[in-house]
Amino acid sequence: MLNIDEIQNGIVIDHIKAGTAVGLMDLLGIKSNRTASVALIQNARSSKSPTGRKDIIKVEGDAAWLNLDVLAYLDPNITVTTIQDGKAVKKEKPQPPRRLVNIVRCRNPRCISTVEEECDQIFELGAGGKYRCIYCEQELQVKRD
């Protein structure tokens, strides 16, 4: 049995679809942060996951620098648990953000965000629960396996 020590202060990102945590760490900026103490657990057994497997990310210390809003967009099943003094003090499912900035790219080849290099890729959540490019109104196609 695999044993990973508990963290004293930080966050645990749990119920990540198996095999996707490394990409998620890149999007969150965890891979580029050289000061964070991080544990990555891949393909852990899970009775709640449809595949029977999940990934987990543990971040020790202050995690205020993380943009956790993107988690609900990427995987609606993810949970974030805040740990203080070795105890879980808050567990929540992130809500979809109103705006995605430089997370995904517009697929419209005529969109200004595709043509101009310095232009941010910005999508806003509409009334129908779909994201649309703020420049060209292209609907974001979400692939969730």
ABEGO torsion letter per residue (X at the ends): XBBBBBBABEBBBBGBBBGAAAAAAAAAGAAABAABBBBBBBGBBBAABAAGBBBBBBBBEBAAABBAAAAAAABAABBBBBBBGGBBABBBBBBBBABBBGABBBABAABAAAABAABBBBBBBBAAGBBBBAAAGBBBBBBBX
